[in-house]
Each structure stands twice: as C-alpha cells, then as structure tokens.
C-alpha cells in the first residue's frame, strides 16, 4: 500500500547525512564541490532530493516513512507544549 504523502523536494543536511551514512561536514563538502545541489535558507541548508537521487539512485520510500514519523512526533510534542 502506497503512502499518501509525496516525497519532499528538499532534504535537510541531517537527512542527507543519514541517507549517505556520512558526517554532516561531508554533506557540506558535497554541496561545495557541486556533487549535490544545496542552498541556504537563513542559517539552514536545503538539498534538492533529485540531486541526491542522481548521485545514489532512487531514495527508498521507507527512508521517508521514518522522516514523516519523526515530523509527526515533533508536531505532537509541540502541541503539548
């Protein structure tokens, strides 16, 4: 059964780091070297999902299921605050 959510267009440095199994400085290096497309939003970086998929192939749906689960948990914690 498919997910109702679509894969995000943008990923965080933390997500890309987890996906590639590298430390965050390596993700910044990949952006700097042009291996993946990233840009700053304020103090944070966002990386285009399609540039990561060009590097490694399609990102498994189960990766995003974990990301969505973490987001839902954060939203629930914020609603209790």
Secondary structure, DSSP 8 states (H G I E B T S, - for coil): ---SS---SEEEHHHHHHHHT--HHHHHHHHHTTSS-EEEETTEEEEEHHHHHHHH----HHHHHHHHHHHHHHHHHHHH-
